[in-house]
Amino acid sequence: MRIVTVSAPGGTENLTLAEAETPAVGPGEVLIAVTAAGVNRADLLQRQGFYPPPPGISDVIGLEVSGVIADTGDGVTGWNPGDECVALLAGGGYAEYVVVPAGQVVPPPPGVPLISAAGLIEVAATVVSNFDHVQLSAGETVLIHGGTGGIGTFAIQYAKALGATVITTAGSAQKLQLCRELGADVALDYHDDWAAAVTEATEGGGVDVILDVMGAKYLEPNVAALAADGRLVVIGLQGGRKGTLDLNRLLTKRATVTATSLRGRPVAQKAEICGRVAELVWPLIAAGRLRIAPESRFDFTQVADAHDHLESGANIGKVILVW
């Protein structure tokens, strides 16, 4: 089978196609013939050498795929060769075949083309698990940074489906307009003083929940933007790893700062999250309440171009690699 390899940590020029043995399916696993793979920020970090796979996981990049079941291992029920599926991975997605624990595999959403479905499971699992974690509920206000990325375009719509008021940030007039079309109540240009704008939009009350992909760069203004009993959940470090935290401000607000990562969770936790996605999100898509975000497709032979496109900041929605 063909795979994408990284000859050395660094730039996109180090991404190449190579041949490898098709992996053998084990007990409780399925073998998927990959149709397409989603490209995520974590993939860029792994290529650069900053985000190695967990122990025992393939060093091939890729955290989500769509495809067709090619084989099943002992003890697997409910799946047969030829069934269409999407899967959440800890690695290995940039390949023609990948082996996955069966609990991390679900049918694609009804009515969604298999290629487009490749870009759904990782963002949906990330957003659902984190909104569950911070208990975002109807009537609350949530601030979502990076509103036109894969995470942001999904999170805006899912938060609205939960009954929340949504404030989001993005970096251009075109992107801000897309955020509003997806349901954002307030869309702010992050080049401006977005923290002051959040205060104004909430009449000084602040937001109940923040979903943050930036990390250190936004830590202080995020805490300042929280309401009493507010919850900040950090899921990305695009703005750095180390920031300054005013503990007194956190204390007086009775606020919470937490951080989560999906990739290293135990298989049982991932299976539970995938089940939540199929239960909660797929019906919203089928009912037309949650639309598929814009996507940019690249052939796997153009994997370097796909990474360059995502890294440029010009991308809107998901980047998808197609065999």
N, C-alpha and C positions, 0 to 999 in steps of 0.2 A: 504494500500500500504506500501511497504518498503521504508525507508529513511535512510540516514546516519546521525547520530547525533554526537555531540561533548559533552561528559559528563562534561568536564571542559577544559578551555583553557590550551594548552600545547602541549605535544608530540602526536605522532601517536597512542599511546596506548589508547588515549581517543576517538578514532573514533570507533563507534559501529553501527550496524544495529538495527533499531527499526521499530515498526508499527505506522502508522499515518492515519488519515482520508484522503481520496482522496479529493483534493481541488475542490471547486465548481467554474465553469466557470462563469464569469460575462460579462456584456456588453462590446463589443469591444475586448474580449479576446478569446483565444483558449486553450483547454486542450490537452496536448501532452502526449501520452504514450511513455516514454523515452526508447530509444534503447541503447544509450551510452551518456556519458558526458565527455567533455574535462576537464583535470586537469591543473590548472594554478597557477602561483606563488601567486596570490591573494588568492587562496584557502588555501595555507599553512599559509599565514598571518592571515586569518580569524580563522583557527583552533587554532593558537597561541594566539588569542585574540587581534590582532593588527589592524584588518580591518573589523569592524562590518558592517552589511548591512545597507543601507539607511533606514530611518524611513518608516515603513509600509511594508517592504520587508521581506519575509521568512528568518529565521535565518539558514535554511538549506544551506550548502555550494553548490556552483556550478554556473558558469557564462555562460555555453554554453552546449547545448544538440542537439542530433539528435533523431528523432523518427517519430511517426505517429499521425496525428490528431485524437483525440478520441471524441472531442465535440467542438462545437462553440457557442459563446455567441451572444446575440442580436446585430444586426448591422454589424456582420462580413460577408464579402463576399469574394469569391475566394478560400475559404477553405472548404473541406468536410471531414467527417470522413474517415480514411483510407489513406489520402494523406500523403506522406513522406515529411519531413520538417527538417530544422535546425533552431535554435532559439538562440538569444542573450538575456541573462538574467541579472537581478540585484541580483539574488540569487535563491536558490531552486532546482538547477540542480541535486543534488545527491539524486534523488528520482525516483520512478517508474512512477509518474505522476507529471506534473508541469503546472501551469497556466501562460500564457504569453500574453501581449498585442499583438494583431494581427500584428501590424506594425513591430514588432521585429522578425517576423517569415518569412522565405523565403524558396523556394524549395532548395534541395541540389544541388550542382553542377552536371551537366550532366556527367554520367559515373563514378561518385565517389561512392564507397560503403557507405551505410548509417553509418556504424560504423566509418569509416575514416572521414566522413563529420562532425562528432561531434567535431573534433578538429580544424575546419577551421574558423567558423564564428567569434569567439572572436579575434583571431589573425588578421584576414583579416579586421575586423572592426577597430581594434586598429591602424593597419598600414595605411590603407586608410585614416582614419580620421586625423591622424597626418601628413601624407605627404600632404594632402589637406591643413591642418592648416599652415604648413610652406612653402607651395607652391613649393615643389620639382618639378623641371622641367627638360626636356631633356637637356643634355649638362652639367649639374651640377654634382658635386661630393658629395657623401653622405658617412658618416661614420656610420656603424651600429655595436653597441656593442652586444656581445652575439650572434654571428652569427649562432650557431647551436641549439639554443633554438627554441621554437615554434614561437615566434615573429621573431627571426633572420632569420630562414630558409625561412619564407614567405617574410620578408622585402627585403632580398637580391634579390629575384626573381622579386618582384613587382617593385623595384627600377630600375632594368635592363629593365623591360618592359616599364617603363616610359622614358627610354633613358638616365639614369644617369650612371656615373662611380661609382662603389661600392668598398669601403674599409671596411673591417670588422675585428673584433677581436674574437678569440676563444682560448681554453686552451690546445690543444694537436695537434700533427701532424695529427691524424685521423680526428679531427674536422676541422682543417685548410683545409685539402684536400676536405672534404665535402663542405665547403664554396666555394672553387674554382669550384667544380662540379656544384654548384647551380648558378654560374655566377659571383662570386666576382672577381673583377679585381686584388685586393690586399688583402691577408689574413695575419693578424699579430697575433703573440702569445702575449696575454695580460700579460704573465709573464715577457716579455721583456719591453724595453722602447718603448711602442707603440706610444706615442705622438711624439717622435723623428722620428720614422719610418713613421708616417703620414706626417711630415714635409718633409722628404726625398722623399716620394712617390709623393707628390704634388709640388716638387721643390720649397718649401718654400711658396707656395701660400695658403695652407690650404684648408679646405673643406667647401662647401657651407651649408651643413646640417648635423647635428648629431642626430641620434636616440639613446637615452641613457636609459638603464635600471638600471644603477648603482647609479645615484644620487650623493651624497656628495663626495664620494671617487674620482670620476672622474671629478668633477666640474672644478677645476683649469686646468688640462690638456686638458679638452674638450674646454674650452674657448681659451686656447692657440692654439689649433688646428684649430680654425675657420678662414675662409677667411674673407676678408672685406665684410660686409653686410651678414655675416654668421648667421645661425639660429640653436640654440641648443634646442631640445625639450626633456624634461625629462619625461619618462613614467614609471619609476620604481625606487625603493629606496633600491636595494640590497646592496649598499655600504653606506647606512646611509642617514639621513635626513638633517644634518646641515654641510655646507661646507663654504669655504672662496671664495669670489668672488672679483676679482680685477676689480673694476668699471672703472678704467682708461683704462685698456686693452680692456674692453668691449666698452667703449666710442670711443677709437681711431679706432676700427674696425667697428664702427656703427653696432655692432652685437646685436642679440636678444637671450635672455634666456627665455624659456617658459616651462610650465609643464601642462600636461593634465591627466585626468582620465576619463575612459569610463563609469564606473559603475554608478556614481551618476547623469549622464546626464538626462534631461527630456525625457519622452517617445517619444515626437515628434522628438527630435534630434536623438535618437537611431533609430527610424524608418527611418529617412532620411539616416543615415549611412548604415543601412542594405540594403536599396534600392541601394545605391552607390556600395556596395559590389556585389550584384546580377548583377548590370549593368556592372561593370568594371572588376571584378575578375572572375566571373564564366565563361565568354567567353574565358578568357586567359587559364583557366584550360581545358575547352573543346577543345581548339585549341592545347593543348600540350605545350604551352609557359610557363606554371607555373605548376610545378610538386608537388605532395603531398609529404610532408616531411616524413622522417622515423617516426615510431610511436611505442610505447610500450603499449600493451594492458593488462589490469588487470580486473578480475571479480570484481564486486562491493563488494564481500565478502573479497577481498584483498585490500581494499581501503587504509589501513595503509601501505601496501607494495608499493602501487602506490605513496603515499606521500613521503615515504622514498626514493624511486627511484629518484623522481624529486629533492628532497632536497639534495641528495648526490652530485649533479653536474655531475654525470656520464651520465645523460640522453642526448640523441640526438633527436631533433624533439619534437613530442607531446606525452603526456601520456594520455591514454583514458581508462575510466572505462566503462565496458559493463555489462548490466543486462543479 
